[in-house]
């Protein structure tokens, strides 16, 4: 067994992204990813069940969002709790040093149906986690579902803007702006 | 080449569903599905690119929804256009005779990650088609995205209720009720 390596999952993800860009997702093997990262195949499988999973973080984003929703002031409306959570995510995870990697990662995901499928299911699971977190705040079931759907849309808008190569704004402020716009647009009859 | 068969895709889907229930999705082969349907493997591949696709209809639902949105009265608000579209879908596709199959199909999808992933991506693509259809009605980009997200939620709620074995109501009326509830719950601050 390989000895423990600091941030092995991060190195594996970076190596995978390089290789996917160079040779395509399909043509890259787990062994090549592990070698590029200076690790072994068995180390890869200690962190990821398969090649498809290497560009997805294992629950960190979900955890941060759920925590952010839970720790919003008790009187906060559902969408305000969501805004707090997105803000926390911008401060602790979607930080400036992760922006370039995130943009490259998204381009690789968008170009491959297998990866798009995995991402689509992750988003559904993330939305489900947000709904549960809102329910635990006492938000009624249907209101929580509506708020989580709108929160997911806000996320999507802010994320696309954030990874844009011309952007220099932080994820948190972009999410705040997107939420305000979604709110205004959501005044539908 | 096998001679043309009436509703071959429908027979293949029904055969596949039987086999997935009997032996599981993983253990069933395309050849077995074709044989059970009284067709050949090459006929299967004329209709579906792979086994994963056999339980998904090829754009009928998307087409009906897009058509329904397009043909709503010009003055209809986005969510009303969406309601018309869901109603049309209930009249022409999610009809009573399709309910039992739809419920069994959903149970098989829910039990398998590969199928859940495919379904998740189909839903994203469906939402994108609804957004485009709303844009073509002159609905502003962000309003269309909000309306399509809420429409997708209405669909999900109505569909889950419709396939419930105890349900005897039609998809259209269930969608109308769900929309009214989502609207009320969506009065978020």
Interface residues (C-beta under 8 A of the other chain):
Chain A: X77 X78 X79 X80 X113 X116 X117 X118 X120 X121 X123 X124 X140 X142 X143 X145 X146 X147 X149 X150 X152 X153 X157 X181 X182 X183 X185 X186 X188 X189
Chain B: X77 X78 X79 X80 X113 X116 X117 X118 X120 X121 X123 X124 X140 X142 X143 X145 X146 X147 X149 X150 X152 X153 X157 X181 X182 X183 X185 X186 X188 X189
